[in-house]
Amino acid sequence: MRIAIVGAGIAGLAAANRLAPHVATTLFEAGDHFGGHAHTANVTLPGEGGLVTHGVDTGFLVLNERTYPTLLALFTELEVVTAPSDMSFSVQVPRVHGANPLEWSGSSLASVFAQRRNLVSPRFLGMLADLLRFNRVCTRPRRARSVRWRSHWAIFSPRTAWARRSGTGICCPCWAASGAARQTRCSSSPWRP
């Protein structure tokens, strides 16, 4: 038996790792590196003593024991070292549609209101209300596959006021950060659960 695995992202690499000892396995990758989203890019910047190169991981945005026990077991088997880290989210959006530049982070109340003018900005406060509403609707696991869920999801369509107010400040940056697509494509893409 011969097996072909298309794509050398983490799933393809894990499948090849498991299958190769038992069957002839060929791994195909169209990109210029293995790992897919799991990629470390070297970035060289000026430092105090000259140029310093940093490895910047561009994948595995979330890695925790509850969600990824099998992946962590594979890392242990392969002696891949992991390190604890913080997960945070910040947004910096230049002027969009004539609005003021936007900057905020979800780390603390002070970082949410990094731009103090947002304390009295109806648009920003509306965006935060939208974020709470989005979280409330999307964290109802019993309704995740129901017709009602789909009707709730429609409120987040790019055609609604919600998307115009919160798309550039919440959803598009989240979508881009997850690696799903470039932020510039977000507003023209259908949003589906």
C-alpha positions as CSV (number, residue, x, y, z in Angstrom):
1,M,0.0,0.0,0.0
2,R,1.2,3.5,-0.8
3,I,-0.3,6.7,0.8
4,A,0.0,10.2,-0.6
5,I,-0.5,13.1,1.9
6,V,-1.3,16.5,0.3
7,G,-0.2,19.4,2.5
8,A,2.6,19.6,5.0
9,G,0.8,21.6,7.6
10,I,0.7,20.2,11.1
11,A,-2.1,17.7,10.2
12,G,-0.2,16.4,7.2
13,L,3.0,16.2,9.1
14,A,1.3,14.3,12.0
15,A,-0.4,11.9,9.6
16,A,3.0,11.2,7.8
17,N,4.6,10.7,11.2
18,R,2.1,8.1,12.2
19,L,1.8,6.3,8.8
20,A,5.4,6.2,7.6
21,P,6.5,3.4,9.9
22,H,3.7,1.2,8.5
23,V,3.2,2.1,4.8
24,A,5.1,3.8,2.0
25,T,4.2,7.5,2.5
26,T,4.8,10.5,0.2
27,L,4.2,14.0,1.5
28,F,3.4,16.7,-1.1
29,E,3.7,20.4,-0.2
30,A,3.2,23.3,-2.7
31,G,4.6,26.0,-0.4
32,D,8.2,26.8,0.3
33,H,8.2,25.4,3.8
34,F,6.7,22.6,5.9
35,G,4.4,23.4,8.8
36,G,1.6,25.4,7.1
37,H,0.5,27.9,9.7
38,A,3.1,26.5,12.1
39,H,6.0,28.6,10.8
40,T,8.8,30.5,12.3
41,A,10.0,33.5,10.4
42,N,13.4,35.0,11.2
43,V,13.3,38.8,11.6
44,T,16.5,40.8,11.9
45,L,16.3,44.1,13.6
46,P,18.9,46.6,14.9
47,G,19.8,46.0,18.5
48,E,22.2,47.6,21.1
49,G,25.2,45.6,19.9
50,G,24.3,45.4,16.2
51,L,21.7,43.3,14.3
52,V,19.7,40.8,16.3
53,T,17.7,38.0,14.7
54,H,14.5,36.9,16.4
55,G,12.5,33.8,15.5
56,V,8.8,34.9,15.3
57,D,6.3,32.1,15.4
58,T,3.4,32.8,13.0
59,G,1.3,29.9,13.9
60,F,-0.4,28.0,16.8
61,L,-2.2,31.1,18.0
62,V,-3.8,28.9,20.7
63,L,-2.2,25.9,22.2
64,N,-3.6,24.5,25.5
65,E,-4.0,21.2,27.2
66,R,-7.8,21.1,27.0
67,T,-8.1,21.7,23.3
68,Y,-4.9,20.1,22.0
69,P,-4.1,17.0,24.1
70,T,-3.1,14.9,21.0
71,L,-0.9,17.5,19.5
72,L,0.8,18.0,22.9
73,A,1.4,14.2,23.1
74,L,3.0,14.4,19.7
75,F,5.2,17.3,20.8
76,T,6.2,15.2,23.9
77,E,7.0,12.2,21.7
78,L,9.1,14.4,19.3
79,E,10.7,16.3,22.2
80,V,9.4,19.6,21.0
81,V,9.8,22.1,23.7
82,T,6.8,24.4,24.5
83,A,6.7,27.4,26.8
84,P,3.8,29.0,28.6
85,S,2.7,32.4,27.2
86,D,0.0,35.0,27.4
87,M,-2.6,35.2,24.7
88,S,-3.8,38.7,24.1
89,F,-5.4,40.7,21.2
90,S,-4.8,44.2,20.1
91,V,-6.1,46.2,17.2
92,Q,-4.6,49.2,15.4
93,V,-6.6,50.4,12.5
94,P,-5.7,53.5,10.5
95,R,-8.3,56.0,9.3
96,V,-11.1,54.0,7.8
97,H,-14.1,55.6,6.0
98,G,-13.0,59.0,7.4
99,A,-13.2,57.8,11.0
100,N,-10.4,58.5,13.5
101,P,-7.6,55.9,13.8
102,L,-8.6,53.1,16.2
103,E,-6.4,51.4,18.8
104,W,-7.4,49.1,21.6
105,S,-6.5,45.9,23.3
106,G,-8.4,43.3,25.4
107,S,-5.8,42.9,28.1
108,S,-7.3,45.2,30.7
109,L,-9.8,48.0,31.0
110,A,-7.0,50.5,30.6
111,S,-5.9,48.9,27.3
112,V,-9.5,48.8,26.1
113,F,-9.6,52.5,26.5
114,A,-6.0,53.1,25.3
115,Q,-7.3,56.1,23.4
116,R,-9.1,58.0,26.2
117,R,-11.4,59.7,23.7
118,N,-13.1,56.3,23.3
119,L,-14.6,56.7,26.8
120,V,-17.1,59.1,25.3
121,S,-17.2,57.8,21.7
122,P,-20.7,56.4,20.8
123,R,-19.1,54.5,17.9
124,F,-16.5,52.8,20.2
125,L,-19.0,52.1,23.0
126,G,-21.4,50.7,20.4
127,M,-18.5,48.4,19.2
128,L,-18.0,47.2,22.7
129,A,-21.7,46.5,23.1
130,D,-21.6,44.6,19.8
131,L,-18.7,42.6,21.1
132,L,-20.6,41.6,24.2
133,R,-23.7,40.8,22.1
134,F,-21.5,38.7,19.7
135,N,-20.0,36.8,22.6
136,R,-23.5,36.2,24.1
137,V,-24.9,34.8,20.9
138,C,-21.9,32.8,19.9
139,T,-21.4,31.0,23.2
140,R,-24.7,29.3,23.2
141,P,-23.5,25.8,22.5
142,R,-26.9,24.1,22.5
143,R,-28.0,26.3,19.6
144,A,-24.8,25.9,17.7
145,R,-26.4,23.9,14.9
146,S,-30.0,25.0,15.1
147,V,-32.0,27.1,12.7
148,R,-32.2,29.7,15.5
149,W,-28.4,30.0,15.6
150,R,-28.3,30.7,11.8
151,S,-30.9,33.4,12.2
152,H,-28.8,35.0,15.0
153,W,-25.7,34.7,12.8
154,A,-27.5,36.9,10.2
155,I,-27.1,39.9,12.4
156,F,-23.4,39.7,11.9
157,S,-23.7,39.9,8.1
158,P,-21.4,42.5,6.4
159,R,-24.5,44.4,5.3
160,T,-25.7,45.3,8.8
161,A,-24.9,48.3,11.0
162,W,-23.2,46.0,13.3
163,A,-20.6,45.1,10.7
164,R,-20.1,48.7,9.6
165,R,-19.5,49.7,13.2
166,S,-17.6,46.7,14.5
167,G,-16.2,44.8,11.5
168,T,-13.1,46.9,11.2
169,G,-12.5,47.1,14.9
170,I,-13.2,43.5,16.0
171,C,-14.1,40.9,13.4
172,C,-11.8,41.7,10.5
173,P,-8.7,41.9,12.8
174,C,-9.7,38.7,14.5
175,W,-10.2,37.0,11.2
176,A,-6.8,38.2,9.9
177,A,-5.0,37.3,13.2
178,S,-6.3,33.7,13.0
179,G,-4.7,33.3,9.6
180,A,-8.1,32.7,7.9
181,A,-7.5,35.5,5.4
182,R,-6.0,38.9,4.9
183,Q,-7.9,41.7,6.7
184,T,-8.4,43.5,3.4
185,R,-10.6,40.6,2.1
186,C,-12.7,40.4,5.3
187,S,-15.4,42.9,4.4
188,S,-16.1,41.3,1.0
189,S,-16.4,37.8,2.4
190,P,-19.5,36.1,3.6
191,W,-19.6,35.5,7.3
192,R,-20.8,32.0,8.2
193,P,-20.7,29.9,11.3
